[in-house]
Amino acid sequence: MQTWNDVIRLANHGAPTPPRRVEKTNAEWKKELTAEQFHVTREHGTERAFTGEYCEAHEAGLYACVCCGTPLYDSRTKFESGTGWPSFTQPVEEDAIKYHKDTSYGMVRVEVLCNVCDAHQGHVFPDGPAPSGLRLCINSASIKLVTEKAPA
C-alpha cells in the first residue's frame, strides 16, 4: 500500500518502469479523444468540479486510462471525498501511475499521470481516509470504467 511518503519518494526519484509504453503525436491523440479528454489528458487540464461522469459512480470495476486503456484504479478504492472529482486511495499497481511535482498556479502539488502514456489524471493529496491517507483526485475525462462481467 502506498502512503504519502511513497508518493513523495516516487515524485522525487521517478516511477517504476511501466509494463509497456504508448507514445503518439498530439495529432494522433486528437483523432482518438474528445476535445475535453484531449484538454485534460494531453494539456494537463481540469474538468469543472461535480460535472464528471464518474464523480458519483458506484459500479464495480476497474478505471482505465482513457488514452491507452491501462487499468489504473479499482472501484473498491473509490470513496466520496466531497471535492467534486472521483477520488481513490490507491492505484491498482505501483507501476500503473507516476507522480510529478507540479508548481503551476502558484501552488505546490503532486500531479498524477498514467505511467504508460503520460496522460494527466489529476493530483494526489495526503488527506484521504486510513489506512493510506491518500486522496487521488482524478478527472473523469481521463478515465473509463471497465465493468466486471458476471460469470455465465
N, C-alpha and C positions, 0 to 999 in steps of 0.2 A: 504494500500500500504506500502510495506517495504521500508525503507531507510537505508543508511549506519549505522546510529545509531542503528537500529533494528538488523542489521547483527552482529554488534559488541556485542550487548547485548546477542543475541542468541548464538554466538560463545563462549562467556564467561560463560553463565549460562545454556546452554542446550536448545535443541529444544522442542517444544510442543510434547506431546505423539502422536505417529503416530496412524492412524486408525487401523493398523494391523502390524504384524512383519513377515518377511520371513527370516529364518536362514537356511543356508545349509553349508555343508563342502566344502572345496576347490575342492575336487574330484567331488562332485555333480555339482558345478558351471562349472568345466572344461568340463563336459559332455554336458552342455546346451549352452555354449558360444563358439564363435570363439576364436582363440588364441589372437587376438587383443582385443576383448571385455573383455576377462579374464584379460589380462595385464592392461588395462585401469581401469576397474571397481573394480577388486579384489586386484590388486597390485599397485594401485594409479598411473598408468602410464599416459602418454600424447601422443596422436597421433600427427604426424607432421602437422604443420600449412598448411592450404589450401588443405589438402588431404581428409578431412572427407566428407562423403556422404551428410551431411546436411549443410555444410558451406554456400552454396549459394541456398539452397532450399527455395521456397516461397509458397509451398502448404499449404492450410488451414488445421488445425487440432491440435491435442494435441501431444506433445512429451512425451512419457512414458519411464520409466526406462527399459533398455534392459534386466535387470535381473529379475525384479519382475512384470513388467507391470504397475506399479503405474504411473498415469499421473503426470508429473512434471512441464511442461511448455506449454504455449499456443502460437500458431504461431502468434497471434496478438501482442505478446510482443517481438517477434524476430526482430532484427534490424541488419543492416550491420555495423559492428564495424571496419572492415578492419584488424582484427587481425589474421584471418585465421581459426577461430573456430566459430561455431554457438553462437550467443550472444542473451541473453534475459534480459528484465528489471525486471521481477518478476517471482516467482514460481506461479503455479496455486492456491495453498493454502499454508498458513503459515506452516502447519504441514507436507507438502509434502517433504521438504528438510531440512537438518540440516547443520550447519556451524561448522567448526573446525579450530582452529588456526594451521597453517602449517608453520613450521620453517625449512623445508628441503631446501637444496641447498643454504644455507646462506642467505635466504630471509625470510621475514615475510609476509605471505599471508593468506587469508581465503579460506579454501577448502570447496567445495560444495559436499554434499553426499545425496543420497536417504535416507530419514528418515525411510523407511520401511525395506530396506535390506542392508543399509550401502554401497551401490555401489558408488565409486568415480565418480563424474560427471565432475569436473573441479574446477575453482576458481571464486570468485566474487571480483570485484574491484569498487571503488567509482567514476569511470569516465564515467558512462553511461549517456544517454540522460535524460532530465527532463521528468516527474516530480520526478521520484525516484532517479535518479543519479546512478543507479546500472547497472553494466555490469556483468551478469552471463555468464562467458566464459566456454562453455561446449563442451566436446569431443563428436563428432558424434558417436563414438563407444559405448558410454554409454547410448544412447537414440534410440528410434524407433518412427517414425511418424505414428500416428493413424489418418488417414484422415477422414474428415467429409463426411458422405454419404448424397447425395441429396435425398430429400423426394420422395417417389414413386408416 
